[in-house]
Amino acid sequence: MGAIAANDLKVHGVKAIEGALAQQPEATISVRGKVKYVVVDAEHYNHLRECELEAALAESRADIAAGRFVREDAGQHIRRLKQKLG
């Protein structure tokens, strides 16, 4: 993963990010020698979001298959939430 120092980002701006992302899909930005941020291009970000959504869908399907769900109307749902919140 490419690394960009915060100072390089200040001096070179978006060009520093573009340069780092030209070689790999992710780049880190370090502040005072510690990695603080990760930068990805929009296409890669959208891919990661799709992966998260697919994982959530798979988890939901597994919960349904295992019977880990509640069937209720909106009023019942609100009452159950209020009970849980105390």
Buried (B, 14 or more C-beta within 10 A) or exposed (E): EBEBBBEBBEEEEEEBBEBBBEEEBBBBBBEEEEEEEEBBBEEBEEEEEEEEEEEEEEEEEEEEEEEEEEEEEEEEEEEEEEEEEE
